[in-house]
Amino acid sequence: MYNLLKGKRGIITGALDQNSIAWKVAQRAYAEGATFTLTNAPVAMRMGAINELAAACNTIVIPADATSIEDLENLYKKSEEHLGGKLDFVLHSIGMSPNVRKKKDYGDLNYEWFLKTLDISALSFHKMMQVGEKLDVFADGGSIVALTYIAAQKVFPDYGDMAQAKAVLESIARSYGYRLGKAKGIRVNTISQSPTPTTAGTGVGGFDVFMDYADKMSPLGNATAEDCANYVITLFSDLTKKVTMQNLYHDGGFSSSGITDAIIEQFTQSK
Ligand SMILES: NC(=O)c1ccc[n+]([C@@H]2O[C@H](COP(=O)([O-])OP(=O)(O)OC[C@H]3O[C@@H](n4cnc5c(N)ncnc54)[C@H](O)[C@@H]3O)[C@@H](O)[C@H]2O)c1
């Protein structure tokens, strides 16, 4: 451990269970000396696992539906109170598509659900920053990170309307990054992570094949949730003060690979 987050305060969203990327981020942030609150949607709280994480990180859980302005206001007020100061970091680790969950074909989307997908998976990021800015809870020089997927740039058919949500999410990071950068020297970035076996990840059709393919297409292999947590910590730390408004690929090289030896081998074998 490097004490990279010593004295820093923050909020970590999206830890549902031990597989969640946010869960690993919380464990790493705690180990690096940060203090933070945890939050998730009230429905997700019923599973109860997040309370274990809170105990292990010596903190509290504040329920908040990330699409609700009221809930977010309450989240920030309680967090500031509990942590005793302004926030140095925020992790947005939230994604859900009713269309993907219910396996709706891309040519037969339910538009009410599409709007929900966008609200939960993308607008919530804007809401978190807008509410935080209005309440003036962000410390100067802080860092805000959201998690995304390369389906924003390339087609992955089973990813459905989440592809549009991720494109909006990444765009919000640039627009709000500009604003918060000028106002308070705050960085805003998205991390584009490899497929990872979590509840959200495995909800996408054909996930196992997807993961195997990505692994073979990546010279370093897929990045795990733990790897992702390590990367998030660097972005929350003072070592990345001038990195902002970026979509940062954290995918073992997948995004820059056209074909790999492993894929050639696989196709040769199957011929
Ligand atoms: N797993 C992957 O393959 C993968 C790859 C790239 C990016 N991501 C992204 O990483 C992030 C975290 O997902 P994960 O893979 O750890 O899965 P996960 O299922 O563990 O986390 C998703 C979280 O979103 C929360 N959530 C859903 N609706 C919410 C709402 N209205 N308000 C507040 N929280 C809400 C869920 O309760 C859950 O904790 C997501 O943005 C996801 O799209 C995942």
The ligand as an SDF file (V2000), in Angstrom:
LIG
                    3D

 44 48  0  0  0  0  0  0  0  0999 V2000
  -19.0400   -5.8170  -15.7810 N   0  0  0  0  0  0  0  0  0  0  0  0
  -18.5950   -5.4130  -16.9470 C   0  0  0  0  0  0  0  0  0  0  0  0
  -18.3310   -6.2110  -17.8690 O   0  0  0  0  0  0  0  0  0  0  0  0
  -18.3700   -3.9360  -17.1790 C   0  0  0  0  0  0  0  0  0  0  0  0
  -17.5190   -3.5090  -18.2130 C   0  0  0  0  0  0  0  0  0  0  0  0
  -17.3590   -2.1370  -18.4260 C   0  0  0  0  0  0  0  0  0  0  0  0
  -18.0480   -1.2230  -17.6240 C   0  0  0  0  0  0  0  0  0  0  0  0
  -18.8590   -1.6710  -16.6190 N   0  0  0  0  0  0  0  0  0  0  0  0
  -19.5970   -0.6820  -15.8070 C   0  0  0  0  0  0  0  0  0  0  0  0
  -19.1640   -0.7480  -14.4790 O   0  0  0  0  0  0  0  0  0  0  0  0
  -20.1850   -0.1760  -13.6510 C   0  0  0  0  0  0  0  0  0  0  0  0
  -20.4110   -1.0740  -12.4520 C   0  0  0  0  0  0  0  0  0  0  0  0
  -20.9680   -2.2980  -12.8430 O   0  0  0  0  0  0  0  0  0  0  0  0
  -20.4810   -3.7160  -12.3110 P   0  0  0  0  0  0  0  0  0  0  0  0
  -19.9880   -4.4760  -13.4960 O   0  0  0  0  0  0  0  0  0  0  0  0
  -19.6130   -3.5690  -11.1370 O   0  0  0  0  0  0  0  0  0  0  0  0
  -21.8650   -4.4220  -11.9150 O   0  0  0  0  0  0  0  0  0  0  0  0
  -22.7930   -4.3470  -10.6070 P   0  0  0  0  0  0  0  0  0  0  0  0
  -24.0740   -4.9670  -11.0240 O   0  0  0  0  0  0  0  0  0  0  0  0
  -22.0760   -4.9410   -9.4520 O   0  0  0  0  0  0  0  0  0  0  0  0
  -22.9820   -2.7740  -10.3620 O   0  0  0  0  0  0  0  0  0  0  0  0
  -23.9830   -1.9930  -10.9700 C   0  0  0  0  0  0  0  0  0  0  0  0
  -24.5740   -1.1520   -9.8610 C   0  0  0  0  0  0  0  0  0  0  0  0
  -25.5180   -0.1850  -10.3300 O   0  0  0  0  0  0  0  0  0  0  0  0
  -26.4400   -0.0120   -9.2650 C   0  0  0  0  0  0  0  0  0  0  0  0
  -27.6560    0.6950   -9.6920 N   0  0  0  0  0  0  0  0  0  0  0  0
  -28.5700    0.3020  -10.6090 C   0  0  0  0  0  0  0  0  0  0  0  0
  -29.5700    1.1950  -10.6730 N   0  0  0  0  0  0  0  0  0  0  0  0
  -29.2790    2.1900   -9.7760 C   0  0  0  0  0  0  0  0  0  0  0  0
  -29.9280    3.4020   -9.3920 C   0  0  0  0  0  0  0  0  0  0  0  0
  -31.0820    3.7750   -9.9380 N   0  0  0  0  0  0  0  0  0  0  0  0
  -29.3390    4.1720   -8.4500 N   0  0  0  0  0  0  0  0  0  0  0  0
  -28.1680    3.8090   -7.8770 C   0  0  0  0  0  0  0  0  0  0  0  0
  -27.4950    2.6740   -8.2110 N   0  0  0  0  0  0  0  0  0  0  0  0
  -28.0470    1.8770   -9.1480 C   0  0  0  0  0  0  0  0  0  0  0  0
  -26.7210   -1.4490   -8.8600 C   0  0  0  0  0  0  0  0  0  0  0  0
  -27.4180   -1.5660   -7.6430 O   0  0  0  0  0  0  0  0  0  0  0  0
  -25.3270   -2.0080   -8.8230 C   0  0  0  0  0  0  0  0  0  0  0  0
  -24.7280   -1.8410   -7.5550 O   0  0  0  0  0  0  0  0  0  0  0  0
  -21.4080    0.0210  -14.5610 C   0  0  0  0  0  0  0  0  0  0  0  0
  -21.4500    1.3560  -15.0040 O   0  0  0  0  0  0  0  0  0  0  0  0
  -21.0950   -0.9100  -15.7120 C   0  0  0  0  0  0  0  0  0  0  0  0
  -21.7710   -0.5570  -16.8980 O   0  0  0  0  0  0  0  0  0  0  0  0
  -19.0290   -2.9980  -16.3770 C   0  0  0  0  0  0  0  0  0  0  0  0
  1  2  1  0
  2  3  2  0
  2  4  1  0
  4  5  1  0
  4 44  2  0
  5  6  2  0
  6  7  1  0
  7  8  2  0
  8  9  1  0
  8 44  1  0
  9 10  1  0
  9 42  1  0
 10 11  1  0
 11 12  1  0
 11 40  1  0
 12 13  1  0
 13 14  1  0
 14 15  2  0
 14 16  1  0
 14 17  1  0
 17 18  1  0
 18 19  2  0
 18 20  1  0
 18 21  1  0
 21 22  1  0
 22 23  1  0
 23 24  1  0
 23 38  1  0
 24 25  1  0
 25 26  1  0
 25 36  1  0
 26 27  1  0
 26 35  1  0
 27 28  2  0
 28 29  1  0
 29 30  1  0
 29 35  2  0
 30 31  1  0
 30 32  2  0
 32 33  1  0
 33 34  2  0
 34 35  1  0
 36 37  1  0
 36 38  1  0
 38 39  1  0
 40 41  1  0
 40 42  1  0
 42 43  1  0
M  CHG  2   8   1  16  -1
M  END
$$$$
